[in-house]
Amino acid sequence: MPAKNEAVIRVFTKEDDKLARFMVSKSNFQMLAVANFKIYTHPVMIAIWLGLSSIMIQYLQWWPASKYGWLEFLKPLPSMAAVAVPLMFAVDWFNRPEFEEHTKKVLRRNDLKDIQKHYNADPASGFFILELGETFIGLIAIDASQPTRKPAKGETRPPKTAIIRHFHVEEAYQKVNIQGDLLKCAVDHAFTKDPKLQRIEAADSPLAAYLRPCLREAGFELDHHTTTIGMLRWKLGARVLERKRWEEKAKEEPTVLI
C-alpha cells in the first residue's frame, strides 16, 4: 500500500467503477461552470449588468448622496445584486442543455458500459487512476480499440489511432502540473504496448484550459476543430501526437510504464 504522501498511478479496478463514472461526469460538467464564469466576466456582460443596474437605480432614485455619509454609497448595491441574479440565471439556462447533452453522450459511449472489459481488450488501451495515498487526484483513459467497419473499396485505411477518451485532474492539484505525469504514463503505455500504433488523439477545449499546456509539452498538435459549444460558441477540437514525435521526446525523457 502506498504511503499517505506518495502519489501513485495505478490501473483501474472494478472497485473504481462508481468513482470513475462520477469523475468522468464531473469533468465534463465542469466545463459548464467555466463557460458560465467566462460569460459573467465578459466585458459585454459586465456592460449590460452595469447598464441595467443604472436604469434600476435611477428609477428607484437610489443614487448615493454624499451629504448623508459614506454608508449612503452602499445604497445602489441591492439594485446591482437584483440585476445580477437573473442575468446569471439566464446564462446558465442558455448554456446548461447543451452541456448536459454533451455529458450524456460521453456517458453513453461503449467504453463506459463495462470499463474494465473495454480497456483490457487491447494491450495498448488503459484506464489509469492517480492517487495520493487514499485521495483521488485524477484519471486518464486511452482507447486503442479500432473500428470494426472495413474500409470501402478504394478507400485508404487510416493510420492506427488511439483516443484519450477521458482526462481529468482535481482542481486542487492542477497548478502543480501533475496532469503531465498522468498523460505521459498513458502515452508511453500505448505506444510501447503496440508498435503498430501510429498516433494518439486527445480532445482540445478552451473550457479545460489546464490540460492544454501538458498536451503541447507532450507533443500534441491541434489537428482539427470538431464542433462549437456554449453561448459564445467555443471551438472544441482534437490534438494529435504522432509516433515519430513521441519517439523523439522519448530519447530525452525516460519512458513511464505501469
Protein Blocks (a to p, Z undefined) as FASTA:
>chain_A
ZZfklccdddddfklmmmmmmmmmmmmmmmmmmmmmmmmmgmklmmmmmmmmmmmmmmno
paccfknojklmmmmmmmmmmmmmmmmmmmmmmmmmmmmmmmmmmmmpmklmmmmlmmmm
pmkbccddddehjacfbdcdddfbdcfbdcdehiacdddddddfbacddfklmmnopmmm
mmmmmmmmmmmmmmkbmbdcddddfklmmlmmmmmmnopacfbdfbdedjkopacddddd
dfklmmmmmmmpccddZZ
